[in-house]
Amino acid sequence: MTPNYPHALPLAHLPTPIERLPRLTELMKGPDLYVKRDDLTGLAGGGNKTRKLAYLLAEAQAQGCDHVITIGGPQSNHCRQTAAAAARCGLGCSLILKSHEKEINGNLLLNHLLGAHLYWVADETPAAVTERVTKQLLSMGHKPYLIPVGGSNVVGATAYVEAMEELMAQIEAQHLNIDVIVHASGSGGTQAGMLVGAHAFNFRGEILGISVSRPAEDLRTQIAALATATATHLGLETVALHDQVRVNDDYIEPGYGVLTDLEKEAIQLVAQKEGLLLDPVYTGRAMGGLIDLIRWGAFTRAQRILFWHTGGTPALHAYTQQLI
Ligand SMILES: *Cc1c(COP(=O)(O)O)cnc(C)c1O
């Protein structure tokens, strides 16, 4: 069965390239390493949210909405890409940011430049602020469209079903044989979409999400539920997925967005060996985890691993002191 994709806006530069990482591979004396460059999706700094927003904003427009609202941390890549997508579509954008940052840099600077309205969560919950902003917009005659954290609903996850179709075409054209996909998993929409796509397009390898914040069991349950809902949304056969959702939560301490030596070493190593930038919150942690797993012998030299780069590099500029 092929997915019945809804309409998507042409926001992303696709297909994103696949590149080999020969110097990192040699250094690790481990499996053959490749990277899928979703940091190059092209929308004001790029990243995985651009693919999701292509579907989400198409739905917003179809519903006649003239404003988008979403929620995230102060350095959220999702919020920055939402602000950019809204600007490009001529929609207003309100961002509910979960803690107050005095320093305006990284993604936060870009949100300002992109013209988003910023609301800081202080004493209320993010949900309460969202409700207040929604009511305000409605009373002003606007029609807001609410995008959940990370764009992780069936509409957003659809983008990663399609991304797996894109990957399978590249694998075939380039005669690649990928055994394992490794990527950073946060709100789960990316991994849920990939899993549905893996089924729909017969990807035979494993998909391993490195959790950046949530305990594995919790995230697995959420991903399995979202994958099932996404498959239904696209008119695909649904399969029991919970046992196939692979999440590693060994690297979630000391918490979301807290930079440790794991991320710092991974960022520096990949930059210096491959000229490739990772981000401090997601891809730095996921690559740090992958390097650690390789050192522990979790993969054989004969295996091929695709690290799916999900973007986030503008956040590097918010971590200057910890990275030098
Ligand atoms: C949001 C994000 C992720 C995680 O994607 P989810 O779909 O939320 O799991 C990974 N990497 C980067 C850079 C992100 O911004």
The ligand as an ORCA input file, in Angstrom:
! r2SCAN-3c Opt
* xyz 0 1
  C      13.017     18.666     17.225
  C      14.370     18.141     16.942
  C      14.648     16.762     17.017
  C      13.667     15.746     17.524
  O      12.617     15.502     16.642
  P      11.254     14.926     17.252
  O      10.406     14.727     16.081
  O      10.749     15.978     18.203
  O      11.584     13.679     17.968
  C      15.910     16.328     16.686
  N      16.862     17.206     16.305
  C      16.637     18.532     16.226
  C      17.763     19.412     15.830
  C      15.385     19.042     16.539
  O      15.177     20.370     16.472
*
